[in-house]
C-alpha cells in the first residue's frame, strides 16, 4: 500500500501563491508517477498536474504557466507550487499516486480557497 498525506492548503487572495506538499510512505518503489487533482464544490474531480518517476511533467491547460509540480525524492514528497491564483482555483486538492501492480492511491485532500 501507499499512504499519502497532503498539506499546505489555506486561504489566499487572488494573485497570491500557495505551495502544497504530499508526503508518500509505504510501497513507494511501486509508484511510477504522482499527480494532483482538484474538486470544486458541485463539480467533478479534475486532473491538474502530473510528474513521472523520470521527472517528466504535464499540466492541465487551466493551470499551465501558473502551477509547477516537482518532487524531492529524498523526502518522498511531491509539491504543487501555485502562483497567480484565481478564485476559480478554489477547490479541495488531492494527491494521487499512480502505481504498477497496485491500485492508485489518494490522499485525504487539502482545501484551497482563493478570495477575489
N, C-alpha and C positions, 0 to 999 in steps of 0.2 A: 504494500500500500504506500501511498504518498500523502503526506499531510501538508496542507498549505495554510499559512496564516498571513493575512493582509493587514497593513497599517498605513497610516498617512492621510486618510481622508479628513475632511473638515469643511468649514465654511470659508469662502473666499469671494472677493469682489471680482466682477468681470474685468478681464485683463490681467488678473493675477496668476500665480503659479502654485502648484502643489506637486509633491513627489510621493507616489505610492510605492510601497515595498511589499514583496511577497516572499516569505521565507519558506523554503521547502525542506521536508525531512522525510525519512523513510527510504523507500526504494528509488533513490534519486538516479541511480545508474540506468533505470528503465525509462527515464524522461528524455524524449527526443526534441521537445520544443515546449516553450512556455508562452502563454497568451494572456491578454487582458480582454475581458468583456465588460459590458456595462448594460444596465437595465434601468431605464427611466420609468417613472410612475405611469402605469397604464399602457406600457409598450413592451414589446418582446425584447429579450436579451439580444444584444448585438455585439459582434466582434469588433475590437478596436485596434489591437496590435499583436504581433507575434514575433518571437525570436527563436531561431533554431539552435540546436546544440552547437552547430558550427558558427553561430553568430550572425546568420542572415536575418534580416528584419523585413517586416511587411506591415503596412498600415491601411486602415480603412480611409477612404477619401475624406470622410468628415473630420478626421484628426490629423491627417498627413500635413507635415510642416509645423504643427503645434505640439504634438506629443512625440516623445522619444522613449523607446523601450531599450533597456540594457540589462546586463546581468553581471553579477560578481560571483564567479564560481567558487571562490574561496569561502564565501559566506552563504552559498546556496540561496542567493537572493536575486530576485528579478525586480527591476524598478520600472516605473512608468512616470517619467517627467512630463508634466502637463503645463504648458505655457500658454499665455494669451487665452485663458479660459473664458468661455461664453456661458450664458445662462442655460443654453441647450445642452451643455455638457453635464448638467445636474443629473445624477444617477447613482445607483449602487454599482460599484466597480468590483468585479470578481476576477481573481487569478485562476488560471486553468493550466493544468499540467497534461500534456499530450504524451502518452507512453507507448512503449512497444511491449505487447504481451500482457498488459494490464488495462483496466478501464481508464478513461480520462478522469481526472480529479479536479474538484473545485474547492476554493476557499470559502469562508463564510461571508465575504463581502465587506466593503468599506464605503460609507456614504460620502459622496462629494456633492456639495451644494454651492452653486455659483449665483451670487446675487447681482442684480443689474443696477 
